[in-house]
Structures are given as structure tokens and as C-alpha cells.
Amino acid sequence: MRFLSVASEELAEAAAWYESRSVGLGARFLNAVEALLAKLDASPRRGARWDDPRLPAGVEVRRCPMRVFPFLV
């Protein structure tokens, strides 16, 4: 898997937002992201394919919703 820096920044911002709502919720969010990433690493085609005309030819992007948090990975 490869992440753009903007995606990493968005993840950090989301974790900070959850933490501001409830102590420990940011950590729960990050743990849930890590668990989903491990599942996606084991089964890369698990997420739905995301076709966007802005993507370079040959680049495959997939998105997978988190179960507890309203967030796509």
C-alpha cells in the first residue's frame, strides 16, 4: 500500500478531531484504521475499486469503509 502525504495528514486530523470529542477516541480510531489496513494488506482487493479520471493510467485505487467510524480507507 502507498499513502499520499495528504492522506496521512487527513488521518492525523481525523484522529485529533475524535480525541477532541472524547479522551481515548482518537486512539480507538487509529487502532481501527490499523486493523483495517492489516485486513487490506492480507486481502488487497477487499475494498471497492475507485475509478477517477484524474488518476494516472494503470493506477488502481480501492476504498474500504470502516465499520465503527464514518471514514473510508
N, C-alpha and C positions, 0 to 999 in steps of 0.2 A: 504494500500500500504506500501511497505517496500523498502527502498533505501539502497544500499551499500554505504559505505563511499567514495569509488572510484567514484560512480555516482554523489554524492554531489560535490566532487572535480571537476569533469568534468563540471558540471553545472556552478560552480563558475568561472572556467577558460573560459568557453564559454561566460559568461556574461562579464567578463573582456575584452575579445577579442573584442566583439561587442562594448563595451564602448570605447575602444581604437580607433575604427574606426569612431565613431560619438558620441558626448556627448548625453546621454539620451537613446542611442540604447541598452545599457546593461539593463537598467531598463525596456524598452519595451520588451526585450527578456524574462526577468524574469516574467513580468506580463503575457506574452503569455504562459509561462510554467505553471504558477499558474492557469490560466484559463483552460488550457488543463487538468491539474491534477484534477480540480474540476469536469470537464466533465467525466473523467475516474473514479472518485470516485462515481459519480452518476450512471455510466454505465460501470462497470469493464470489461466487455467482448468487449468493443468498439475497442480495439486495436487488431492487428493480433497476433495470437499465435506465439511465437518464440521457436522452438524446437532446443535445443543444447545438444549434448550428454554429455557435461561437467556438465549439471545441475543435481542435485540430483533427484532421483525418486520422483515423486509426486509434484514437484515444477512446477508451471505454471507461465510462463513469457509471457507478452504481450508487444508489441511495437506499438506506435502510432506516425505517423509523425505530425510535426507541420505544419500549413498552410503557415505561413509567413517566418519562419526560417528553413533552412535545418538541422533539428535536430530531432532525434527520442527520445520519452519519453517512 
